[in-house]
Amino acid sequence: MQPCGRTAGPSGAVADLERSLQHELTAARKAQAKERTLLLGSIVAAVRYRHLEIGRELTDDDVMAVLAKGVKQRRESVEQFRKGGRVELANQEENEIAILEEFLPAPIDPEEIRLEVRRLVATGLVQM
């Protein structure tokens, strides 16, 4: 069943990441995890809004962009709360960042990128 009466995209399915978020929201509701439910509910709403905004089914990259925006906003909030001495609110935002990052790929270590580029240059696959 498709959420919100939306039809599936050309591939016949809602983006995997979007489906995962919806599944996790349902699980959080069943577990009565209030903070997680509120956060995931707001993110799912932001994803749906983005869908309406661009007028097509979202890809996982589109959903990741919504998640990344949420992380960025919360990082800015953490900074402001810390400056204002609101440690408890900063900690809450950091907890939300950790939840959102569960759905994002792990960041790539810049050193790993350098090593891979060196390997590609050494093998002649890439010329500099």
N, C-alpha and C positions, 0 to 999 in steps of 0.2 A: 504494500500500500504506500503511495506517495504522500508525503506530508503536505499540508496546506493546499490540497487539490492541484498541486503542480504536476505537470506531465514530465515524463523522463526525457532526457536529452537524446541526441542522436545515437549515443552508445546504448540507450535503453536503460540507463541507470543514473541515479543521483550520484554526485561525486562521492567517492569512498570516504573521504574525510568528513564531508557533511553528514553522511550516514553514521559515521562513528560518533560525531558530536551528538547527534540525535539519540543514538543508543546510550551514550554516557549520561545524557540528560535524563532519560527514562530511568536508568539505574540509580542516579542520584536521588530522584524523586522517590523511588521505591525504598531506598535506604534512609530516606528522610534526612539527607545531608543538606541542610538549609543553605550554607554558603556556596557549596558546589552547585546546587540546583539554581540559585540566583545567578551565579556567574555564567554557567552554561546556558541558561535560559536567555540571558542578555546576548551572548555570543551567537546562539542560534537565531535570535531575532535580527542581529546585525547581518548575518549571512543571508537571511531571507530578504532583508532590505536591499542588500547588494544585488541579489537576484533580480528584484524589481527594478533597481536602478539601471542595470545594464541590459535587461530585457532578454536574457538567455540563461540556459542552465549554466551553473557554475562548474568550473573545473576544480581539481584539488588545489591548483595554484591560486585560483581566485579565493578559495576558502582560507588558504594559508595567508594570503594578503590580509584578510579580515582579522585573523588571529594575530598576525604580526603587528597590525595597527593597535589591537587591544593591548598587546604587550608593551608597545611603545608608549601608549597613553598611561599605562599603569607605572611604567618606569619614571615618567615625568612626574606623576603624582607622588611616588615614593620620595623623589628629590624635594618636592615642595613640602610634603608632610615632615620630612626630616628637618628642613630649614625652619619650619614652624614649630618644631618641638612636639609634633604629634606622632610619637613613636608607634603607638598602637595602630593608628591608621596606616602608617608606612608598612608595618608588619603584615597587615591585612592585604594590602596591595601586593606585597611580595609573595604572599601565599597564592593570590590569584594569578600572578605571573607564573609561578611554578605549575599551576594547573593548566594554564594555556600552553605552556611549553611542552606538556605531555603530548600535545597534538602536532607539534612542529618537529621537523627533522633536527637532529643534533647539529649544532654549528660545526663547520669544517675548520679544523686547525690550520692556520695559515702556513705552518711548517709542512704539513702534509701536502698542501698545494704546491709549495716550492719543490718538494722532493719529487712529486709527480711530473712537474714541468721539466725538471732536470733529467728525469728518466726518459721522457719523451724526446727531449733534445738529444740525449746521448744515443738513443736508438735510431735517430734520424726521422722519426715520425713528424716532428715539428722542427722547423728551422727558425732561427732567431736572427 
